[in-house]
Amino acid sequence: MMWLNIMALILVVVLAWILYYKSQNNITPNSTVTSNSGATNTWVIDELITKNYTLQVHSLNLSSKWLTDMPDICAMVKWSKYEYDIWSVDIADNWFANIDKDLSCLKNLSELNLSFNKITKIENLDKLTFLKKLDLWNNELTSISWLDNLSNLIDLHLWYNKIVSTKWLEKLKNLKSLKLQHNTIDDLSWISWLVNLLELKLEYNSLSDSNLNQVPYIDKLKIITLAENKISKSIVDKYHDITLKNM
């Protein structure tokens, strides 16, 4: 009988933990931010901002919340104390397809994670001039326009998309890490402009030997990966050896 009591106790503890976890992470749909009178819904602010904001690192984490629309963070923080305190926003692993909300109110935002969504177009990011790290990998992007104003970007993750054109990258001269694996890129004419680049990942694209003519002109480049392209094995091995040497 004792083991039955122990099992029952364990079950109660597990159920209590599950209920607590859900209460901390369950969020109502973010489409309603204002009431019919136009007043800000403070309950929604509490749910979407307060419970998911980490003061110590100035971080707002809304990842894995099953959001089908991008949350209107600026509308939520407009009446709160968080507008200038948020340095990092994580909205990864949700279900929205459009960056249709303006984030320009986040004056000190330096890191933004939008990975693992269904995003098809980059928009409403051009005013985030302090942004240093941007994660957009594993989306449905085909173009990366709207990035040219983000001149302070240092770290850019765009892998697992459907990107063909990369001409906008030439304006991001402060980039140090650029990850473009698993796209359909067939042009590297922009690469010589990225004079501060240290890491470049290009596996699983449509590059050929002729695309690599400008790569050696990036003096600082230490890591470059080229596997699974239309590039001859000798050239892939050459850059692989350079990478190993610099690691």
Secondary structure, DSSP 8 states (H G I E B T S, - for coil): -HHHHHHHHHHHHHHHHHHHHHHHH----TT--B-TTS-B-HHHHHHHTGGGEEGGGTEEE-TTS--SS---HHHHHTTSS-TTT--EEE--S----B--S--TT-TT--EEE--SS---B--S-TT-TT--EEE--SS--SB-TT-TT-TT--EEE--SS---B-GGGGG-TT-SEEE--SS-----TTGGG-TT--EEE--SS--BGGGGTTGGG-TT--EEE--SSB--HHHHHHHHHHHHHH-
